[in-house]
């Protein structure tokens, strides 16, 4: 394509993406933090279904690495009045958690007396 045509295509794509993001924001289906986009389909499921759905969408399950990212996840928890699965797991050491890939957590914001390892962290 010629430069002018490429610019037109780029502008059209930018416009379409902005429009779609606007609709999703109105429906409380996406929010952004830390240079990442957090999204939900609003459906309830178990942990494995959540992992699979995130992967199918080309993303990964949310794993907060900062207060802003934690707040983005809380946005969905509050909007849908439900809980959220996170991309973390308990390590071999009880009450010690890590990211799903095994790396150490670099941010935590646990409730008092958590994590307890009882699945209600």
GINOR-V782546 format. One record per residue. RES is the residue in one small letter. NEAR is the number of other C-alpha atoms within 8 Angstrom. Layout:
RES&NEAR / RES&NEAR
//
This chain:
x&4 / x&5 / x&6 / x&6 / x&8 / x&9 / x&8 / x&8 / x&8 / x&8 / x&8 / x&8 / x&8 / x&8 / x&8 / x&8 / x&8 / x&8 / x&8 / x&8 / x&9 / x&8 / x&8 / x&10 / x&10 / x&7 / x&6 / x&9 / x&12 / x&11 / x&10 / x&9 / x&10 / x&7 / x&5 / x&6 / x&8 / x&11 / x&7 / x&8 / x&5 / x&6 / x&5 / x&4 / x&6 / x&6 / x&7 / x&6 / x&8 / x&11 / x&10 / x&8 / x&8 / x&11 / x&10 / x&7 / x&6 / x&6 / x&7 / x&8 / x&11 / x&9 / x&8 / x&10 / x&10 / x&8 / x&8 / x&8 / x&11 / x&10 / x&8 / x&12 / x&12 / x&8 / x&8 / x&14 / x&11 / x&8 / x&7 / x&7 / x&7 / x&7 / x&5 / x&7 / x&8 / x&8 / x&10 / x&9 / x&8 / x&11 / x&10 / x&5 / x&6 / x&7 / x&9 / x&9 / x&10 / x&13 / x&12 / x&8 / x&5 / x&7 / x&7 / x&7 / x&9 / x&5 / x&7 / x&6 / x&5 / x&8 / x&7 / x&4 / x&6 / x&8 / x&11 / x&9 / x&10 / x&6 / x&5 / x&6 / x&9
//
